[in-house]
Amino acid sequence: MRGITKTFPGVKALSDVNLTVRAGEIHAICGENGAGKSTLMKVLSGVHEHGSYDGEIHFEGERVAFKDIRAGERHGIVIIHQELALVPYLSIAENIFLGNEQSSRGFIDWHGTLRRASALLARVGLNEKPQTPVADIGVGKQQLVEIAKALSKEVKLLILDEPTAALNDEDSAKLLDLILELREQGIASIIISHKLNEIRAITDSVTILRDGRTIETLTVRESPDAEPQLSEDRIIRGMVGRDLDHRFPDRTPYEGEDAGSLALAVANWTVRHPIDHQRKVVDDVSLTVRRGEIVGIAGLMGAGRTELAMSVFGRSYGQYVTGTVSVGGREVATKTVPAAVAAGIAYVTEDRKQYGLNLIDDINRNISLASLPGMRRKDGFVDGHRERSVAERYRKSMNIKAPTVFEQVGRLSGGNQQKVVLSKWIHADPEVLILDEPTRGIDVGAKYEIYTVIDRLAAAGKAVLFISSELPELLGMCDRIYTMAEGRLTGEVDRADATQELLMRHMTQNRS
């Protein structure tokens, strides 16, 4: 890719970007949120058609111009987006060949479809029947289905946008091993990822983008079997333009007169699965969070962390069985989301796009959503001037990168979207803030900004319950850490004693 420039109304997303990928290599693209990584890959794959950008693309020695994504796929360039493009109620086989149906004499050849799908599933190491509905398999397996779908199109260059962002450690390892196997088969891959340890583990080269420009391309290893020569700190320096001496802010303890008093107490909390009422997804969980304290919850996928958070926050998941919630030492009713908010509890969801934001509305209205009663004029209507004033204050204080508060939230980068969600709940002034994967899919620079906001909230006396799949994040931010497995708490570890090994031991405990 030579001199790629792409402009959206009012924003230059890419400016004279160059990218070279060798045949059969694994090439990473790194950069902060909003650096232009996904836009560059959409240009390469044909999502952004030829003519909508300036510059040239050369593939296998010939200059190419793709009018759409199908044209890119015909050349062997296939992109797998961060939001998987599978139809949940169709089978695995139907999804693999969707738009590329195996037909004979104008009719779908189901026997051939299932046979080819089985061969592709074996190739990606997925032990599932091709007739299985996609809704019945986990996210990790759905990623493998997407790769099988790409292989059905005779892929030569596979583009993966944050492929492990929603996966647990085990599924991530399987996916990375598969990418290495594809390299052995001569298939090149481009990976967009914020997980620098994964980049060092499997990639050969990395290109760093910053503010829509190519900064540099670095060699990770000289040969596929060689040890990585590139450090995470060197990649970070390229991404943010400076050294990050500390990944996490120094903890500033809360020193108010009520320091150390209980802010949140959950006792004997039990919730059943919303469909399978015989299965407990949260089983007799009791925990506490004090004012000014950041308390983590660690657990593998399926441990029940999100189910616990959502059920406490207005019983918005599962079938409540038993348990109590107390805020500030007083038992409160949290049967609905408005009741939970009124009790002083806020919940920043792990799925900001589906549950945390109205993507087709602007920053201004998204920030005011959780506190509209306080924005009301005497005549019952929202005070637009006050709403704009509040949004503008948070745009500046949270460093939300947008020209105005009237920018549509769906057009913001992931890091800036997360800052809007945090702004919404901070303005609601809760006593307890539950954060569910607050930095998922966010670059290291934006992560540090969000960590600073969280630490500032705790220093002001707020209680923070912090759920994360990244153990270094919990170790760097939390005063105490609870561990969960199969819906139950399996351990409680103080900051001074916490290590990744100890947490993992508790997270993998059998409930028996």
ZAMARGU-4260 file (C-alpha; in steps of 0.2 Angstrom, whole numbers, plus 5000, padded with zeros to 4 digits):
<rodrens>
0) 5000/5000/5000 | 5008/5017/4994 | 5003/5034/4999 | 4985/5029/5006 | 4975/5044/5011
5) 4957/5043/5016 | 4946/5057/5022 | 4929/5057/5030 | 4918/5073/5032 | 4929/5084/5043
10) 4942/5071/5047 | 4958/5065/5038 | 4958/5047/5044 | 4974/5042/5034 | 4987/5053/5027
15) 5000/5046/5015 | 5001/5029/5024 | 5013/5015/5017 | 5012/4997/5022 | 5022/4982/5015
20) 5018/4964/5020 | 5029/4949/5014 | 5021/4933/5007 | 5019/4920/5021 | 5022/4932/5036
25) 5012/4937/5051 | 5012/4956/5051 | 5005/4967/5066 | 4997/4984/5065 | 4998/4994/5081
30) 4993/5011/5086 | 4982/5020/5098 | 4963/5021/5096 | 4959/5032/5081 | 4976/5030/5073
35) 4968/5023/5057 | 4972/5004/5059 | 4954/4998/5055 | 4952/5011/5041 | 4968/5006/5032
40) 4962/4988/5033 | 4945/4992/5026 | 4954/5001/5011 | 4965/4986/5008 | 4950/4973/5009
45) 4938/4983/4998 | 4926/4989/5011 | 4931/5007/5006 | 4930/5006/4987 | 4943/5011/4975
50) 4940/5030/4971 | 4935/5034/4989 | 4954/5036/4994 | 4970/5041/4986 | 4985/5030/4984
55) 4989/5013/4976 | 4988/4995/4982 | 4999/4981/4974 | 4995/4963/4977 | 5006/4949/4971
60) 5015/4961/4959 | 5000/4968/4951 | 4991/4985/4955 | 4973/4981/4961 | 4958/4992/4963
65) 4943/4984/4973 | 4926/4991/4970 | 4919/4981/4985 | 4924/4967/4997 | 4920/4953/4985
70) 4932/4960/4973 | 4945/4959/4987 | 4940/4941/4991 | 4942/4936/4973 | 4960/4941/4974
75) 4962/4931/4991 | 4961/4945/5003 | 4949/4942/5017 | 4945/4952/5032 | 4938/4946/5049
80) 4931/4961/5058 | 4931/4963/5077 | 4912/4962/5077 | 4909/4944/5070 | 4898/4944/5054
85) 4889/4927/5058 | 4871/4924/5058 | 4867/4915/5074 | 4852/4905/5069 | 4860/4898/5054
90) 4871/4882/5055 | 4890/4883/5055 | 4890/4876/5037 | 4877/4889/5031 | 4888/4903/5038
95) 4904/4897/5030 | 4896/4897/5013 | 4884/4911/5015 | 4885/4921/4999 | 4896/4908/4992
100) 4883/4894/4992 | 4888/4877/4985 | 4876/4873/4971 | 4872/4861/4958 | 4860/4864/4943
105) 4853/4880/4952 | 4850/4871/4969 | 4861/4871/4985 | 4871/4855/4986 | 4869/4851/5004
110) 4879/4835/5004 | 4894/4844/4996 | 4891/4859/5008 | 4892/4848/5023 | 4907/4838/5017
115) 4917/4854/5013 | 4912/4862/5029 | 4918/4847/5039 | 4935/4847/5030 | 4937/4866/5034
120) 4932/4863/5052 | 4945/4850/5053 | 4958/4862/5045 | 4955/4875/5059 | 4954/4862/5073
125) 4935/4864/5077 | 4927/4849/5083 | 4909/4853/5080 | 4896/4846/5068 | 4893/4858/5053
130) 4874/4857/5056 | 4876/4865/5073 | 4868/4882/5075 | 4881/4896/5077 | 4871/4902/5092
135) 4875/4886/5101 | 4894/4889/5101 | 4905/4901/5111 | 4914/4916/5104 | 4931/4907/5103
140) 4923/4894/5092 | 4914/4907/5081 | 4931/4915/5078 | 4937/4898/5071 | 4921/4898/5060
145) 4926/4915/5053 | 4943/4908/5048 | 4935/4892/5041 | 4924/4904/5030 | 4940/4914/5025
150) 4948/4897/5020 | 4933/4893/5009 | 4937/4908/4999 | 4955/4902/4995 | 4963/4916/5006
155) 4980/4922/5003 | 4980/4936/5015 | 4970/4935/5031 | 4966/4951/5040 | 4961/4950/5058
160) 4954/4965/5068 | 4957/4962/5087 | 4954/4943/5085 | 4957/4939/5103 | 4948/4954/5111
165) 4933/4945/5117 | 4942/4928/5120 | 4948/4920/5136 | 4967/4915/5138 | 4963/4897/5132
170) 4954/4902/5116 | 4966/4915/5112 | 4980/4903/5113 | 4971/4891/5101 | 4968/4905/5089
175) 4986/4911/5089 | 4992/4893/5086 | 4980/4892/5071 | 4987/4908/5064 | 5005/4901/5065
180) 4999/4885/5057 | 4992/4895/5042 | 5009/4904/5040 | 5016/4886/5038 | 5004/4884/5024
185) 5010/4900/5015 | 4995/4911/5021 | 5000/4929/5026 | 4991/4937/5040 | 4989/4955/5046
190) 4983/4957/5064 | 4977/4972/5073 | 4979/4970/5091 | 4982/4980/5107 | 4989/4964/5116
195) 5007/4967/5114 | 5012/4951/5122 | 5003/4942/5108 | 5011/4953/5095 | 5028/4948/5102
200) 5023/4930/5103 | 5018/4926/5085 | 5022/4941/5073 | 5037/4943/5061 | 5035/4962/5059
205) 5025/4977/5066 | 5019/4993/5058 | 5015/5007/5069 | 5002/5020/5065 | 4999/5037/5074
210) 4987/5050/5070 | 4983/5042/5053 | 5002/5042/5048 | 5015/5028/5046 | 5027/5030/5060
215) 5039/5015/5057 | 5040/4996/5053 | 5050/4986/5065 | 5056/4968/5064 | 5050/4957/5078
220) 5060/4942/5074 | 5073/4938/5060 | 5065/4921/5056 | 5049/4912/5061 | 5059/4901/5074
225) 5069/4915/5082 | 5065/4923/5098 | 5057/4940/5098 | 5070/4954/5098 | 5057/4968/5100
230) 5051/4974/5118 | 5034/4979/5122 | 5041/4996/5129 | 5048/4999/5111 | 5031/4996/5103
235) 5023/5008/5116 | 5035/5021/5113 | 5031/5021/5094 | 5012/5021/5097 | 5011/5035/5110
240) 5027/5045/5104 | 5035/5044/5121 | 5040/5032/5135 | 5027/5026/5147 | 5037/5024/5163
245) 5022/5017/5172 | 5008/5007/5165 | 4997/5012/5180 | 4995/5028/5190 | 5001/5028/5208
250) 4987/5024/5220 | 4981/5039/5230 | 4971/5033/5245 | 4955/5041/5250 | 4957/5051/5266
255) 4939/5057/5270 | 4931/5055/5287 | 4922/5040/5281 | 4937/5031/5274 | 4936/5013/5276
260) 4918/5012/5279 | 4907/5000/5269 | 4900/5007/5252 | 4894/4991/5245 | 4890/4974/5253
265) 4882/4960/5242 | 4877/4945/5253 | 4872/4927/5248 | 4868/4932/5230 | 4862/4918/5220
270) 4855/4919/5202 | 4849/4906/5190 | 4852/4905/5171 | 4838/4915/5162 | 4833/4900/5151
275) 4840/4884/5160 | 4833/4888/5177 | 4841/4873/5185 | 4859/4880/5182 | 4865/4893/5195
280) 4876/4906/5186 | 4880/4915/5202 | 4880/4904/5218 | 4879/4911/5235 | 4892/4926/5232
285) 4896/4938/5246 | 4908/4953/5244 | 4911/4970/5250 | 4919/4986/5244 | 4924/5001/5255
290) 4924/5019/5251 | 4939/5024/5241 | 4943/5006/5237 | 4946/4998/5220 | 4941/4979/5222
295) 4944/4967/5207 | 4935/4952/5201 | 4946/4939/5192 | 4939/4924/5183 | 4940/4914/5167
300) 4926/4915/5154 | 4910/4908/5161 | 4915/4911/5179 | 4900/4922/5182 | 4908/4939/5184
305) 4897/4948/5171 | 4882/4939/5177 | 4885/4944/5195 | 4887/4963/5190 | 4872/4963/5179
310) 4861/4954/5191 | 4866/4966/5205 | 4863/4981/5194 | 4844/4980/5193 | 4843/4961/5191
315) 4846/4964/5172 | 4852/4946/5170 | 4845/4929/5175 | 4832/4924/5187 | 4835/4931/5205
320) 4834/4918/5219 | 4841/4926/5234 | 4853/4938/5242 | 4854/4956/5248 | 4863/4972/5242
325) 4868/4986/5254 | 4874/5003/5249 | 4882/5014/5263 | 4877/5001/5276 | 4858/5002/5271
330) 4850/4988/5262 | 4843/4994/5246 | 4830/4987/5233 | 4838/4984/5216 | 4824/4975/5207
335) 4825/4987/5192 | 4839/4997/5184 | 4831/5014/5189 | 4830/5007/5207 | 4849/5003/5206
340) 4854/5020/5199 | 4843/5028/5213 | 4852/5018/5226 | 4869/5025/5220 | 4875/5010/5209
345) 4882/5013/5191 | 4887/4999/5179 | 4899/5002/5165 | 4895/4987/5153 | 4908/4976/5144
350) 4898/4978/5128 | 4898/4997/5126 | 4891/4997/5109 | 4875/4986/5113 | 4871/4991/5131
355) 4882/5007/5135 | 4879/5019/5121 | 4866/5025/5108 | 4878/5025/5093 | 4867/5035/5082
360) 4866/5049/5094 | 4879/5062/5099 | 4891/5064/5114 | 4880/5077/5121 | 4864/5066/5123
365) 4874/5050/5128 | 4882/5059/5143 | 4866/5065/5150 | 4856/5049/5148 | 4859/5042/5166
370) 4855/5059/5174 | 4840/5066/5164 | 4830/5070/5179 | 4843/5082/5185 | 4843/5091/5168
375) 4825/5094/5169 | 4818/5112/5168 | 4802/5118/5177 | 4791/5114/5162 | 4797/5096/5161
380) 4809/5097/5146 | 4827/5094/5146 | 4838/5110/5148 | 4848/5109/5132 | 4860/5123/5138
385) 4864/5114/5154 | 4866/5097/5144 | 4878/5105/5132 | 4888/5113/5146 | 4890/5097/5155
390) 4895/5087/5140 | 4908/5100/5135 | 4915/5099/5152 | 4917/5081/5151 | 4924/5082/5133
395) 4938/5092/5140 | 4941/5084/5157 | 4941/5066/5149 | 4951/5071/5134 | 4937/5064/5122
400) 4945/5067/5105 | 4930/5075/5095 | 4928/5092/5087 | 4912/5095/5096 | 4900/5087/5108
405) 4888/5085/5093 | 4899/5072/5085 | 4890/5055/5083 | 4896/5042/5096 | 4897/5028/5083
410) 4910/5038/5073 | 4922/5039/5089 | 4936/5026/5092 | 4934/5013/5105 | 4944/5022/5118
415) 4934/5038/5116 | 4918/5029/5116 | 4923/5021/5133 | 4926/5039/5140 | 4909/5044/5135
420) 4902/5029/5144 | 4912/5034/5160 | 4907/5052/5158 | 4889/5047/5158 | 4890/5037/5174
425) 4902/5049/5183 | 4890/5063/5180 | 4876/5053/5188 | 4887/5054/5204 | 4885/5036/5210
430) 4892/5029/5227 | 4897/5013/5219 | 4904/5011/5201 | 4904/4993/5194 | 4917/4993/5179
435) 4915/4977/5168 | 4931/4976/5156 | 4932/4995/5155 | 4948/4994/5144 | 4944/4980/5132
440) 4949/4984/5114 | 4958/5000/5120 | 4976/5005/5117 | 4989/5007/5130 | 4989/5026/5130
445) 4970/5027/5131 | 4970/5014/5145 | 4982/5024/5156 | 4970/5039/5154 | 4955/5028/5160
450) 4965/5021/5174 | 4969/5039/5180 | 4950/5043/5179 | 4946/5027/5190 | 4960/5031/5202
455) 4953/5049/5203 | 4936/5042/5207 | 4943/5031/5221 | 4953/5045/5228 | 4937/5055/5229
460) 4929/5042/5240 | 4919/5032/5227 | 4919/5013/5228 | 4925/5004/5212 | 4921/4986/5208
465) 4933/4982/5194 | 4930/4966/5182 | 4944/4962/5170 | 4951/4947/5161 | 4969/4955/5161
470) 4977/4950/5177 | 4991/4963/5175 | 4978/4976/5175 | 4970/4970/5191 | 4987/4968/5200
475) 4991/4986/5194 | 4975/4994/5199 | 4966/4985/5213 | 4968/4985/5232 | 4960/4968/5234
480) 4955/4955/5221 | 4941/4942/5222 | 4942/4927/5211 | 4927/4917/5204 | 4925/4900/5196
485) 4909/4892/5190 | 4898/4906/5198 | 4906/4905/5216 | 4919/4915/5224 | 4935/4905/5226
490) 4947/4917/5234 | 4951/4934/5241 | 4968/4941/5239 | 4976/4958/5246 | 4986/4968/5234
495) 5002/4965/5243 | 5000/4946/5241 | 4993/4945/5224 | 5002/4937/5209 | 4996/4931/5193
500) 5000/4913/5198 | 4991/4914/5214 | 4976/4922/5205 | 4976/4909/5192 | 4976/4895/5205
505) 4961/4902/5213 | 4952/4905/5196 | 4954/4887/5191 | 4948/4879/5207 | 4935/4866/5206
510) 4919/4870/5215 | 4919/4854/5223
</rodrens>
